[in-house]
Amino acid sequence: MAVKVLVVDDSGFFRRRVSEILSADPTIQVVGTATNGKEAIDQAQALKPDVITMDYEMPMMDGITAVRHIMQRCPTPVLMFSSLTHEGARVTLDALDAGAVDYLPKNFEDISRNPEKVKQMLCEKVHTISRSNRRFSAYAAPAAAPAPASSHAPTSSLASSAPARTAPARATAPAAAHSPAPKRKPYKLVAIGTSTGGPVALQRVLTQLPASFPAPIVLIQHMPAAFTKAFAERLDKLCKISVKEAEDGDVLRPGLALLAPGGKQMMVDGRGTVKILPGDERLNYKPCVDITFGSAAKSYGDKVLSVVLTGMGADGREGARLLKQGGSTVWAQDEASCVIYGMPMAIVKANLADAVYSLDEIGKHLVEACV
């Protein structure tokens, strides 16, 4: 059965191009279009698409407000289009927080210069997030983040002025596969890898950690180069721990989370120093979870606690294998709380997971596990 898509954009050119690209795929059907957020809400309720592609800046109602209303009235996977700028990153992160599943850069030049590449990326994204629809009604909306410390400002004017969100009524999630509470251990590093669904997942995990968290943290999120600085700033404002985009030569320390910069690779050494390397074109992911996990395995032996969160594909599996061989610990997010159960599933199927926890358990258990 074809994936039904609603295309939302105030640009007639962009609506036509997106519709043409998607319609060229026989497994995708464009069932309607909308020119603003209000139309998007009405069309989503009337047409019941499997996926909605959404622009942000539109007349009458912007994309983020539309996403919030859609999540409350008829939860549907949303793919946001965004600009590759700091402001575009901020807006995209707000959209993900509102309930969007994933995003793609909105680049008119790429559409004209690389139509086949754009077609492949767009169709793959649509198919990927449509598969989340089976569990989308069960995937709880992100809880409102804890109030940031008094020294932290709101994440953005949009976020600070938005009305408080309430989780829409949804089907009960499947029972999670609960693992026993973790054993305490003097870990020298916590390493967390994630992809699709990761920005919201990381926010939910990291906001549970106290400022006195005793281990250094490294974060690997599949994300464009233009986005990681804005994402790190957002997390830093919301969390009690400190969060920053990693730079070459940064020193690992307790209570600090370093986010791998987009478009590059992050490694750690035994001296507690971070190395940032150019993104290797031979690798699909920049940053790559396997690269960071592998360097942690080499540098810290059995003293690493690694966590693989929601995301498509299998990045992190081979790095986790190296960590396990060295005696380190590997956790995976459970299927019920994942947006896309790909990366954690790869860990579980390879018998590499020491524990499988729901998203809301992971932060609590990190506190319990780290001495």
Secondary structure per residue as TSV (DSSP state, phi and psi in degrees):
chain	resnum	aa	ss	phi	psi
A	1	M	-	360.0	135.9
A	2	A	-	-68.8	147.2
A	3	V	E	-77.4	123.8
A	4	K	E	-89.0	127.9
A	5	V	E	-124.6	137.5
A	6	L	E	-107.0	125.3
A	7	V	E	-102.7	122.8
A	8	V	E	-121.3	118.2
A	9	D	-	-167.5	141.6
A	10	D	S	-82.0	-11.8
A	11	S	-	-86.3	118.4
A	12	G	H	-61.1	-38.1
A	13	F	H	-61.5	-47.3
A	14	F	H	-68.4	-38.5
A	15	R	H	-59.1	-45.1
A	16	R	H	-64.2	-45.4
A	17	R	H	-64.9	-44.9
A	18	V	H	-62.7	-43.5
A	19	S	H	-62.7	-42.1
A	20	E	H	-63.9	-44.2
A	21	I	H	-61.9	-46.6
A	22	L	H	-69.1	-40.1
A	23	S	H	-67.6	-22.5
A	24	A	T	-69.6	-17.1
A	25	D	S	-90.2	118.7
A	26	P	T	-65.5	-13.9
A	27	T	T	-95.8	6.4
A	28	I	E	-126.7	137.6
A	29	Q	E	-126.4	120.7
A	30	V	E	-81.1	112.7
A	31	V	E	-95.1	-10.0
A	32	G	E	178.8	168.5
A	33	T	E	-134.7	160.7
A	34	A	E	-145.4	150.5
A	35	T	S	-105.0	-6.1
A	36	N	S	-157.1	173.3
A	37	G	H	-63.5	-37.3
A	38	K	H	-64.9	-44.6
A	39	E	H	-60.8	-38.3
A	40	A	H	-59.8	-42.4
A	41	I	H	-63.5	-47.1
A	42	D	H	-61.9	-44.5
A	43	Q	H	-67.9	-36.9
A	44	A	H	-62.3	-40.5
A	45	Q	H	-72.0	-35.9
A	46	A	H	-79.0	-41.5
A	47	L	H	-94.5	-20.5
A	48	K	-	49.9	58.3
A	49	P	-	-69.7	162.3
A	50	D	S	-81.5	-29.8
A	51	V	E	-144.2	144.9
A	52	I	E	-120.8	128.8
A	53	T	E	-95.3	134.1
A	54	M	E	-133.6	130.1
A	55	D	-	-85.0	163.3
A	56	Y	S	-93.4	-57.0
A	57	E	S	-86.9	106.0
A	58	M	-	-142.5	155.9
A	59	P	S	-71.2	161.1
A	60	M	S	71.5	-52.0
A	61	M	S	-153.6	128.5
A	62	D	-	-75.8	169.1
A	63	G	H	-65.3	-37.0
A	64	I	H	-66.2	-45.2
A	65	T	H	-60.7	-40.8
A	66	A	H	-62.4	-42.8
A	67	V	H	-59.3	-44.4
A	68	R	H	-59.2	-45.4
A	69	H	H	-65.6	-39.9
A	70	I	H	-64.1	-41.4
A	71	M	H	-64.0	-29.6
A	72	Q	H	-80.4	-36.4
A	73	R	H	-95.7	-42.0
A	74	C	S	-151.3	74.9
A	75	P	-	-48.0	122.2
A	76	T	-	-141.8	137.6
A	77	P	-	-59.6	128.2
A	78	V	E	-116.5	132.6
A	79	L	E	-107.6	114.8
A	80	M	E	-87.3	144.4
A	81	F	E	-100.5	135.0
A	82	S	E	-141.8	158.8
A	83	S	-	-87.8	150.2
A	84	L	S	-87.1	63.8
A	85	T	S	-132.8	168.5
A	86	H	H	-61.2	-42.6
A	87	E	H	-66.6	-39.7
A	88	G	H	-60.9	-38.3
A	89	A	H	-64.5	-44.5
A	90	R	H	-60.2	-45.4
A	91	V	H	-63.2	-43.0
A	92	T	H	-63.1	-41.4
A	93	L	H	-64.5	-37.9
A	94	D	H	-62.5	-39.5
A	95	A	H	-66.0	-41.9
A	96	L	H	-63.2	-40.2
A	97	D	H	-64.3	-31.1
A	98	A	H	-75.9	-16.4
A	99	G	T	132.3	-5.6
A	100	A	-	-62.0	148.0
A	101	V	-	-87.4	-42.0
A	102	D	E	-154.5	-178.9
A	103	Y	E	-149.4	160.1
A	104	L	E	-137.7	144.8
A	105	P	E	-63.7	139.1
A	106	K	-	-99.1	96.1
A	107	N	-	-126.8	105.2
A	108	F	H	-63.6	-33.7
A	109	E	H	-64.6	-41.4
A	110	D	H	-63.0	-37.0
A	111	I	H	-61.9	-38.1
A	112	S	H	-82.6	-33.1
A	113	R	H	-88.2	-37.2
A	114	N	-	-127.6	62.7
A	115	P	H	-60.1	-36.5
A	116	E	H	-68.8	-40.7
A	117	K	H	-64.9	-42.9
A	118	V	H	-63.8	-43.5
A	119	K	H	-59.1	-45.3
A	120	Q	H	-62.3	-47.4
A	121	M	H	-62.6	-46.5
A	122	L	H	-65.3	-46.6
A	123	C	H	-65.4	-38.2
A	124	E	H	-62.9	-43.9
A	125	K	H	-61.9	-45.1
A	126	V	H	-60.5	-45.8
A	127	H	H	-64.2	-40.5
A	128	T	H	-62.7	-50.9
A	129	I	H	-75.8	-19.9
A	130	S	H	-67.1	-30.3
A	131	R	H	-71.0	-19.9
A	132	S	T	-75.1	-12.1
A	133	N	H	-64.0	-27.9
A	134	R	H	-60.8	-34.7
A	135	R	H	-107.1	-0.1
A	136	F	H	-62.1	-37.3
A	137	S	T	-67.6	-19.0
A	138	A	T	-99.0	-9.3
A	139	Y	S	-83.1	110.6
A	140	A	-	-61.0	139.1
A	141	A	-	-62.7	146.4
A	142	P	-	-59.3	132.5
A	143	A	-	-66.0	152.5
A	144	A	-	-59.0	133.7
A	145	A	-	-64.3	147.4
A	146	P	-	-56.7	151.3
A	147	A	-	-60.3	129.7
A	148	P	-	-65.2	158.5
A	149	A	-	-57.0	155.6
A	150	S	T	-59.9	-23.3
A	151	S	T	-80.8	-6.0
A	152	H	-	-103.6	139.8
A	153	A	-	-90.1	164.1
A	154	P	-	-58.1	155.6
A	155	T	S	-65.7	-33.9
A	156	S	-	-166.4	163.6
A	157	S	H	-64.1	-35.6
A	158	L	H	-65.5	-47.5
A	159	A	H	-65.6	-39.5
A	160	S	H	-72.8	-26.6
A	161	S	H	-94.5	-10.0
A	162	A	S	-70.6	147.1
A	163	P	-	-68.2	153.3
A	164	A	-	-61.3	140.0
A	165	R	-	-91.8	146.1
A	166	T	-	-118.9	143.3
A	167	A	-	-67.5	131.8
A	168	P	-	-66.9	156.5
A	169	A	-	-66.6	124.7
A	170	R	-	-139.2	164.9
A	171	A	-	-64.8	153.3
A	172	T	-	-67.4	134.5
A	173	A	-	-69.5	150.9
A	174	P	-	-59.7	150.5
A	175	A	-	-60.6	134.9
A	176	A	-	-77.5	152.5
A	177	A	-	-83.3	100.1
A	178	H	-	-82.9	134.0
A	179	S	-	-104.5	158.9
A	180	P	-	-60.7	158.6
A	181	A	-	-59.4	146.4
A	182	P	-	-72.4	156.8
A	183	K	-	-86.6	145.8
A	184	R	-	-76.0	142.9
A	185	K	B	-156.9	146.9
A	186	P	-	-79.6	72.2
A	187	Y	-	-67.1	141.4
A	188	K	S	-94.0	-11.8
A	189	L	E	-159.9	138.5
A	190	V	E	-110.6	126.8
A	191	A	E	-122.8	124.6
A	192	I	E	-122.5	125.8
A	193	G	E	-119.1	142.3
A	194	T	E	-163.0	168.5
A	195	S	-	-142.1	-117.7
A	196	T	T	-58.6	126.3
A	197	G	T	89.3	-6.6
A	198	G	H	-67.0	-40.1
A	199	P	H	-55.5	-45.1
A	200	V	H	-71.4	-39.9
A	201	A	H	-62.0	-46.0
A	202	L	H	-61.5	-40.4
A	203	Q	H	-59.9	-43.7
A	204	R	H	-67.9	-33.5
A	205	V	H	-76.0	-50.6
A	206	L	H	-71.2	-28.5
A	207	T	T	-70.4	-9.2
A	208	Q	T	-88.5	-8.0
A	209	L	S	-89.7	138.6
A	210	P	-	-77.2	159.0
A	211	A	T	-58.6	-26.6
A	212	S	T	-88.6	15.5
A	213	F	-	-52.1	128.7
A	214	P	-	-83.0	-4.6
A	215	A	S	-120.2	147.4
A	216	P	-	-66.8	154.8
A	217	I	E	-130.9	137.8
A	218	V	E	-120.4	139.6
A	219	L	E	-120.2	131.2
A	220	I	E	-123.0	107.9
A	221	Q	E	-120.1	124.8
A	222	H	-	-63.1	115.2
A	223	M	-	-163.9	144.8
A	224	P	-	-63.7	158.2
A	225	A	H	-57.4	-36.2
A	226	A	H	-72.6	-12.9
A	227	F	H	-98.3	-28.7
A	228	T	H	-66.9	-35.1
A	229	K	H	-64.1	-45.2
A	230	A	H	-64.0	-38.1
A	231	F	H	-66.2	-43.4
A	232	A	H	-61.6	-42.5
A	233	E	H	-61.8	-41.2
A	234	R	H	-62.1	-48.5
A	235	L	H	-62.4	-39.7
A	236	D	H	-61.6	-36.3
A	237	K	H	-73.6	-29.8
A	238	L	H	-87.9	-27.0
A	239	C	-	-97.8	157.6
A	240	K	S	-78.7	-34.5
A	241	I	S	-73.0	167.5
A	242	S	E	-91.7	144.2
A	243	V	E	-134.4	134.0
A	244	K	E	-145.9	156.5
A	245	E	E	-69.4	129.7
A	246	A	-	-67.8	143.1
A	247	E	-	-124.9	153.0
A	248	D	T	-57.7	129.0
A	249	G	T	94.2	-6.4
A	250	D	-	-57.9	146.5
A	251	V	B	-105.4	130.8
A	252	L	-	-68.2	137.7
A	253	R	-	-152.1	153.4
A	254	P	T	-57.2	143.8
A	255	G	T	77.4	8.0
A	256	L	E	-122.4	128.4
A	257	A	E	-109.0	127.6
A	258	L	E	-107.2	122.7
A	259	L	E	-95.1	125.4
A	260	A	-	-59.4	130.5
A	261	P	-	-69.4	140.1
A	262	G	T	-62.1	144.3
A	263	G	T	82.1	-1.5
A	264	K	E	-132.1	178.4
A	265	Q	E	-117.7	144.9
A	266	M	E	-119.3	129.8
A	267	M	E	-127.1	156.9
A	268	V	E	-122.9	149.7
A	269	D	-	-118.7	172.4
A	270	G	T	-65.9	-15.8
A	271	R	T	-85.5	-1.5
A	272	G	S	84.1	25.3
A	273	T	B	-110.6	142.9
A	274	V	E	-94.6	136.5
A	275	K	E	-114.9	128.0
A	276	I	E	-108.2	121.1
A	277	L	E	-115.9	155.4
A	278	P	E	-59.0	149.0
A	279	G	-	-68.1	128.0
A	280	D	-	-82.9	123.6
A	281	E	T	-64.0	-18.4
A	282	R	T	-76.2	-13.4
A	283	L	S	-98.5	138.5
A	284	N	S	-68.4	-32.0
A	285	Y	-	-115.7	133.9
A	286	K	S	-140.1	93.7
A	287	P	S	-82.9	162.1
A	288	C	-	-117.2	126.7
A	289	V	H	-62.6	-41.3
A	290	D	H	-57.0	-39.9
A	291	I	H	-63.1	-49.4
A	292	T	H	-68.3	-44.1
A	293	F	H	-60.2	-42.4
A	294	G	H	-62.4	-41.4
A	295	S	H	-67.9	-34.9
A	296	A	H	-66.1	-39.4
A	297	A	H	-61.8	-42.2
A	298	K	H	-68.4	-36.0
A	299	S	H	-89.7	-28.0
A	300	Y	H	-124.6	6.3
A	301	G	T	54.7	-118.0
A	302	D	T	-96.0	14.6
A	303	K	-	-105.0	24.6
A	304	V	E	-112.8	133.5
A	305	L	E	-108.2	111.8
A	306	S	E	-108.4	147.9
A	307	V	E	-134.7	130.7
A	308	V	E	-112.4	119.7
A	309	L	-	-104.1	-177.1
A	310	T	S	-46.0	143.4
A	311	G	B	161.5	154.7
A	312	M	S	-86.0	158.9
A	313	G	S	87.1	-159.9
A	314	A	-	-133.7	17.2
A	315	D	T	-59.9	133.5
A	316	G	T	107.4	-22.5
A	317	R	H	-65.1	-48.2
A	318	E	H	-71.5	-34.7
A	319	G	H	-64.9	-39.7
A	320	A	H	-64.8	-34.6
A	321	R	H	-62.1	-42.4
A	322	L	H	-65.3	-39.5
A	323	L	H	-62.8	-43.8
A	324	K	H	-63.2	-40.3
A	325	Q	H	-61.5	-29.9
A	326	G	T	-87.4	-1.8
A	327	G	T	94.6	6.4
A	328	S	-	-80.1	174.2
A	329	T	E	-105.5	140.0
A	330	V	E	-127.5	125.3
A	331	W	E	-112.7	152.8
A	332	A	E	-129.7	145.6
A	333	Q	E	-73.1	144.0
A	334	D	-	-77.5	160.4
A	335	E	G	-62.3	-40.2
A	336	A	G	-62.2	-30.8
A	337	S	G	-101.6	1.9
A	338	C	-	-83.1	144.9
A	339	V	S	-73.1	-48.2
A	340	I	S	-127.5	116.1
A	341	Y	B	-90.4	73.8
A	342	G	S	-115.9	-66.4
A	343	M	H	-60.5	-47.2
A	344	P	H	-64.0	-36.8
A	345	M	H	-61.7	-38.4
A	346	A	H	-62.2	-37.1
A	347	I	H	-66.2	-47.0
A	348	V	H	-65.9	-45.1
A	349	K	H	-65.4	-27.2
A	350	A	T	-86.0	6.4
A	351	N	T	57.1	39.6
A	352	L	-	-103.0	-10.3
A	353	A	-	-83.5	121.9
A	354	D	S	-77.1	-26.0
A	355	A	E	-155.1	150.5
A	356	V	E	-124.1	119.4
A	357	Y	E	-126.3	153.2
A	358	S	-	-71.1	159.8
A	359	L	H	-55.8	-43.2
A	360	D	H	-74.3	-12.6
A	361	E	H	-86.7	-23.7
A	362	I	H	-64.6	-46.5
A	363	G	H	-60.1	-45.2
A	364	K	H	-60.3	-43.8
A	365	H	H	-71.6	-29.6
A	366	L	H	-61.1	-42.0
A	367	V	H	-63.6	-41.5
A	368	E	H	-69.3	-32.4
A	369	A	H	-82.6	-31.8
A	370	C	B	-91.2	118.3
A	371	V	-	-76.7	360.0
